[in-house]
Amino acid sequence: MQREQFTMSQGGHATLTPYLLTPYNDEDIRPAIIICPGGSYLYCSDREGEPIAKYFNALGYHAFVLDYTTYATDREEAKVLPDQLEPKEETLFPTSLRELAEAMLLVKEHASDWHIDPSKVGVAGFSAGGNLAANYATQWHQPVVTDVFPNVEVEELRPRVAILGYPVTDMVAMQEIVNQLSMIPEAGVAWGQMAVSLFGSEKPDEAALAAASPSHHVSVNTPPIFIWSTREDMVVPVNQTTAFTNVLAENLVPFESHIYAEGPHGLSLATTATAGSQEQYRPEVATWGVHCGIWLEKQFAQDEIQRIDLSVFGL
C-alpha cells in the first residue's frame, strides 16, 4: 500500500492520508471513500481513522483519512484543554466542510494516477466526523461550499454515497438536550468545548446551529446514505439517527439504517481492532461493516448496470 500525506489549504491544519490498493493492471479502477474521524471537533480520533480505512481496503476500495482542522492537534492535547476555551478562527464552521470539499476535489484530480473511478467517491464519518460527512452530503452543492471553488464544476464536488456512524445530524436538537441536562455539569462542559471550537461560542444562536445541521439541508441532491447507531448511546442520542432518516424518507433520498440494541458511543468497527475497552467490543454491532459492504456493492453495481450498452445484446 502507498502512504503519502497532503495538506489542505483552507486555513487550518488539515491533512489527507491515502490508503491506496495496488492495482492488478491498468484497467483496475476502484471506488474510494474519504473518512472523517470523530472527536467532538476537538481532535480526530485515531480509532475512527486508519482502522476504518483498512476495513474499506479489505472490501476492495481505496480509502482516505481526512484529519480535518480541530481545536487540538491530537487526543492527548484535547484531554488537557481547560473547561472554557477561547475561540480559534481556523476551527470555525465551515472550515472543515470546505476541507472535505478540497479533499474530494484532490481525490478526483488524481483519479487516473490512483486508479480511482471519479464517479464513485463517497464520504464516511463517525460522531463529529459523521456530522461533517453528513453536512457535506447535504450541502456539497450550496454556496457555503461552491463559493470557495468558483472555477470548479459543481458536479465535481458531488459525493456518490455517504456512510454515517452515530452522527450528530441536528445541532439545534442537541443544544436543547444539553439545556435539559443542566444538572449534569460534564455534559455542559463537553458541549461548550465543542461549540466554541465549531461556532466560537458556548451558546451559539439557532441560525449558527442550523447551518451545521444536516437534517436542515436534506434535498434531492443528497446522495444515498448508510447510517447506524445504538439505542444505548448516551453521547449522541439515537434519535439523531432516527429523526434524520425520517427527513431522508420525506425527501425520497435512498438510505439504509441500522439501530443496534446495545453499545456505547464511539464504537468505530466495534471489533478488537478498535476496541479501547471491553465495552467497545460488540460483535453484534460489528455487523454494520458487513451490511455496509453489501450496501456499497449494490450502490456501485447500479452504476455499472446503467453504463451497459444494451445495443450489443440487440436490445
C-alpha positions as CSV (number, residue, x, y, z in Angstrom):
1,M,0.0,0.0,0.0
2,Q,1.1,3.5,-0.7
3,R,1.4,6.2,2.0
4,E,1.5,9.9,1.4
5,Q,0.1,12.9,3.1
6,F,-1.5,16.0,1.6
7,T,-2.1,19.3,3.4
8,M,-5.3,21.1,2.8
9,S,-5.3,24.8,2.0
10,Q,-8.4,26.2,3.7
11,G,-6.6,27.9,6.5
12,G,-6.4,25.2,9.1
13,H,-4.1,22.2,9.7
14,A,-6.0,19.5,7.9
15,T,-4.2,16.6,6.2
16,L,-5.4,13.9,3.8
17,T,-3.8,10.4,4.1
18,P,-4.3,8.0,1.2
19,Y,-4.7,4.2,1.7
20,L,-4.4,3.0,-1.9
21,L,-4.6,-0.5,-3.1
22,T,-2.1,-1.7,-5.6
23,P,-3.8,-2.1,-9.0
24,Y,-3.8,-5.5,-10.7
25,N,-3.4,-3.8,-14.1
26,D,-4.1,-0.5,-15.8
27,E,-7.8,-1.3,-16.0
28,D,-8.2,-1.9,-12.3
29,I,-10.3,1.1,-11.4
30,R,-12.0,1.2,-8.0
31,P,-14.3,3.3,-5.9
32,A,-12.9,5.4,-3.0
33,I,-14.1,6.5,0.4
34,I,-13.0,9.7,2.3
35,I,-13.2,9.1,6.0
36,C,-13.8,11.8,8.7
37,P,-12.9,10.6,12.2
38,G,-14.9,11.8,15.3
39,G,-13.6,13.7,18.3
40,S,-16.1,16.4,19.2
41,Y,-14.3,18.8,16.8
42,L,-11.5,18.9,19.5
43,Y,-9.3,16.3,17.8
44,C,-9.5,13.5,15.2
45,S,-9.8,10.0,16.7
46,D,-7.2,7.5,15.6
47,R,-9.7,4.7,16.3
48,E,-12.0,6.1,13.6
49,G,-9.4,6.8,11.0
50,E,-6.8,4.2,9.8
51,P,-8.8,1.1,11.1
52,I,-11.8,2.3,9.1
53,A,-9.6,2.9,6.0
54,K,-8.1,-0.5,6.2
55,Y,-11.6,-2.1,6.5
56,F,-12.7,-0.4,3.3
57,N,-9.4,-1.5,1.7
58,A,-10.4,-5.1,2.7
59,L,-13.7,-4.5,0.9
60,G,-11.8,-3.6,-2.3
61,Y,-12.0,0.2,-2.1
62,H,-9.3,2.9,-2.0
63,A,-9.6,4.9,1.2
64,F,-8.5,8.3,2.5
65,V,-8.5,9.7,6.1
66,L,-9.1,13.4,6.4
67,D,-7.7,14.8,9.7
68,Y,-9.7,18.0,9.4
69,T,-8.9,21.1,11.4
70,T,-9.8,20.7,15.1
71,Y,-9.2,22.7,18.3
72,A,-6.4,20.4,19.4
73,T,-3.9,18.6,17.3
74,D,-4.4,15.2,19.0
75,R,-6.3,13.4,21.8
76,E,-3.6,14.0,24.3
77,E,-3.7,17.7,23.8
78,A,-7.5,17.6,23.9
79,K,-7.5,15.8,27.2
80,V,-5.8,18.7,29.0
81,L,-7.8,21.5,27.5
82,P,-9.4,23.8,30.0
83,D,-13.2,23.6,30.5
84,Q,-13.7,27.0,28.9
85,L,-11.9,27.6,25.6
86,E,-11.1,30.7,23.6
87,P,-12.4,30.7,20.0
88,K,-9.9,29.9,17.2
89,E,-10.7,31.4,13.8
90,E,-9.3,28.4,11.9
91,T,-11.6,25.8,13.6
92,L,-14.9,27.6,13.0
93,F,-17.6,26.2,10.7
94,P,-17.5,25.9,7.7
95,T,-13.7,25.4,7.6
96,S,-13.8,21.6,8.0
97,L,-16.7,21.4,5.5
98,R,-14.5,23.2,2.9
99,E,-11.6,21.0,3.8
100,L,-13.7,17.9,2.9
101,A,-14.7,19.6,-0.3
102,E,-11.0,20.2,-1.1
103,A,-10.2,16.5,-0.3
104,M,-13.0,15.4,-2.7
105,L,-11.5,17.5,-5.5
106,L,-8.0,16.3,-4.8
107,V,-9.1,12.6,-5.0
108,K,-10.9,13.2,-8.2
109,E,-8.0,15.2,-9.6
110,H,-5.7,12.3,-9.0
111,A,-8.2,9.6,-10.0
112,S,-6.3,8.4,-13.1
113,D,-3.0,8.2,-11.2
114,W,-4.5,6.4,-8.2
115,H,-6.8,4.1,-10.3
116,I,-10.0,5.6,-8.8
117,D,-13.3,5.8,-10.6
118,P,-14.1,9.6,-10.1
119,S,-17.8,8.9,-10.3
120,K,-17.6,6.6,-7.3
121,V,-16.1,8.7,-4.5
122,G,-18.0,8.6,-1.2
123,V,-17.6,10.1,2.2
124,A,-17.8,8.5,5.6
125,G,-17.8,9.9,9.2
126,F,-18.3,9.0,12.8
127,S,-19.7,11.1,15.6
128,A,-18.5,14.7,14.9
129,G,-16.9,13.3,11.7
130,G,-20.4,11.9,10.9
131,N,-21.7,15.5,11.3
132,L,-19.1,16.7,8.9
133,A,-19.7,13.9,6.3
134,A,-23.5,14.5,6.6
135,N,-23.1,18.2,6.2
136,Y,-21.1,17.6,3.1
137,A,-23.6,15.1,1.8
138,T,-26.4,17.7,2.2
139,Q,-24.5,20.9,1.3
140,W,-21.9,20.0,-1.3
141,H,-23.8,22.0,-3.9
142,Q,-24.6,25.0,-1.8
143,P,-22.7,28.4,-1.8
144,V,-21.1,27.6,1.6
145,V,-19.0,25.2,-0.4
146,T,-19.2,26.2,-4.1
147,D,-18.3,29.9,-3.5
148,V,-14.8,28.8,-2.3
149,F,-14.2,26.9,-5.5
150,P,-15.5,29.3,-8.2
151,N,-13.5,27.6,-11.1
152,V,-14.8,24.1,-10.3
153,E,-17.7,22.5,-12.0
154,V,-20.3,21.9,-9.1
155,E,-20.7,18.2,-10.2
156,E,-17.0,17.6,-9.3
157,L,-17.9,18.2,-5.7
158,R,-20.7,15.6,-5.6
159,P,-20.2,12.6,-3.3
160,R,-21.6,9.3,-4.6
161,V,-22.6,7.9,-1.2
162,A,-22.3,8.8,2.5
163,I,-21.7,6.4,5.4
164,L,-22.5,7.7,8.8
165,G,-21.8,6.1,12.2
166,Y,-23.6,7.6,15.3
167,P,-23.6,11.1,13.7
168,V,-24.8,14.4,15.1
169,T,-27.4,15.4,12.5
170,D,-29.2,18.2,14.3
171,M,-27.2,20.7,16.3
172,V,-30.4,22.6,17.3
173,A,-31.9,19.5,18.9
174,M,-28.6,18.7,20.6
175,Q,-28.5,22.1,22.2
176,E,-32.0,21.6,23.5
177,I,-30.9,18.3,25.0
178,V,-27.9,19.8,26.7
179,N,-30.1,22.5,28.1
180,Q,-32.3,19.8,29.7
181,L,-29.2,18.2,31.2
182,S,-28.1,21.3,33.1
183,M,-27.9,19.1,36.2
184,I,-25.0,17.2,34.7
185,P,-22.1,19.6,34.5
186,E,-19.9,17.3,32.5
187,A,-22.4,17.3,29.6
188,G,-22.4,21.1,29.6
189,V,-18.6,21.3,29.6
190,A,-18.3,18.8,26.7
191,W,-20.9,20.6,24.6
192,G,-19.4,24.0,25.4
193,Q,-16.0,23.0,24.3
194,M,-17.3,21.6,21.0
195,A,-19.5,24.7,20.5
196,V,-16.5,27.0,21.0
197,S,-14.4,25.0,18.5
198,L,-17.1,24.9,15.8
199,F,-19.1,28.1,16.4
200,G,-16.9,30.3,18.5
201,S,-19.3,30.4,21.4
202,E,-20.5,28.1,24.2
203,K,-24.1,29.2,23.4
204,P,-24.3,29.7,19.6
205,D,-27.5,31.1,18.2
206,E,-30.0,28.9,16.4
207,A,-29.0,30.1,12.9
208,A,-25.4,29.1,13.5
209,L,-26.5,25.7,14.9
210,A,-28.9,25.1,11.9
211,A,-26.1,25.9,9.4
212,A,-24.2,22.9,10.7
213,S,-27.3,20.6,11.0
214,P,-27.6,18.1,8.1
215,S,-31.2,17.5,9.0
216,H,-32.0,21.1,7.9
217,H,-30.4,20.7,4.5
218,V,-31.6,17.4,3.0
219,S,-32.7,17.7,-0.6
220,V,-33.0,15.7,-3.8
221,N,-29.2,16.4,-4.2
222,T,-28.4,14.3,-1.1
223,P,-26.7,11.1,-2.1
224,P,-27.7,7.6,-0.9
225,I,-26.9,7.2,2.8
226,F,-26.0,4.3,5.1
227,I,-26.4,5.2,8.7
228,W,-26.1,3.3,12.0
229,S,-26.2,3.9,15.8
230,T,-27.0,2.2,19.1
231,R,-30.0,2.6,21.3
232,E,-27.7,2.9,24.4
233,D,-25.6,5.8,23.0
234,M,-25.6,8.4,25.8
235,V,-23.4,10.9,24.0
236,V,-25.3,11.3,20.7
237,P,-28.9,10.1,21.3
238,V,-30.3,7.5,18.9
239,N,-33.0,10.0,17.7
240,Q,-30.2,11.9,16.0
241,T,-30.2,9.0,13.6
242,T,-34.0,8.2,13.5
243,A,-35.1,11.8,13.0
244,F,-32.5,12.1,10.2
245,T,-33.8,9.0,8.4
246,N,-37.4,10.5,8.7
247,V,-36.2,13.6,6.8
248,L,-34.4,11.4,4.2
249,A,-37.6,9.5,3.7
250,E,-39.6,12.7,3.3
251,N,-37.2,13.9,0.6
252,L,-37.1,10.5,-1.1
253,V,-33.4,10.0,-0.5
254,P,-32.4,6.4,-0.6
255,F,-31.0,5.1,2.7
256,E,-30.3,2.1,4.8
257,S,-30.4,2.4,8.6
258,H,-29.3,0.0,11.4
259,I,-30.1,0.6,15.1
260,Y,-28.4,-1.8,17.5
261,A,-29.9,-2.5,20.9
262,E,-26.7,-2.3,22.9
263,G,-23.4,-0.4,22.9
264,P,-21.9,2.9,24.0
265,H,-20.9,5.9,21.8
266,G,-17.8,5.7,19.7
267,L,-17.7,2.1,18.8
268,S,-15.9,2.5,15.4
269,L,-15.6,-1.0,14.0
270,A,-16.8,-2.5,17.3
271,T,-14.1,-5.2,17.0
272,T,-10.9,-5.9,18.8
273,A,-9.1,-3.9,16.1
274,T,-10.7,-0.6,17.5
275,A,-11.9,-1.5,21.0
276,G,-10.2,0.5,23.7
277,S,-12.1,-1.3,26.4
278,Q,-14.3,-4.4,26.9
279,E,-17.5,-2.4,26.4
280,Q,-16.3,-1.2,23.0
281,Y,-16.1,-4.8,21.8
282,R,-19.5,-5.6,20.4
283,P,-19.6,-8.4,17.9
284,E,-23.3,-7.8,17.1
285,V,-22.7,-4.1,16.3
286,A,-19.6,-5.0,14.2
287,T,-22.0,-6.4,11.6
288,W,-22.6,-2.8,10.5
289,G,-19.4,-3.2,8.4
290,V,-20.8,-6.3,6.7
291,H,-24.1,-4.6,5.9
292,C,-22.3,-1.5,4.7
293,G,-20.2,-3.6,2.4
294,I,-23.2,-5.2,0.8
295,W,-24.9,-1.8,0.5
296,L,-21.9,-0.3,-1.2
297,E,-21.7,-3.2,-3.7
298,K,-25.4,-2.6,-4.6
299,Q,-24.9,1.2,-5.0
300,F,-21.8,0.8,-7.2
301,A,-23.3,-2.1,-9.1
302,Q,-26.3,0.1,-10.1
303,D,-23.8,2.5,-11.8
304,E,-22.3,-0.4,-13.8
305,I,-25.7,-1.7,-14.9
306,Q,-26.7,1.8,-16.1
307,R,-23.5,2.0,-18.1
308,I,-24.0,-1.2,-20.0
309,D,-24.7,-0.7,-23.7
310,L,-27.7,-2.9,-24.2
311,S,-27.5,-2.5,-28.0
312,V,-24.7,-5.1,-28.0
313,F,-27.4,-7.6,-27.0
314,G,-29.7,-6.4,-29.7
315,L,-31.9,-4.6,-27.1
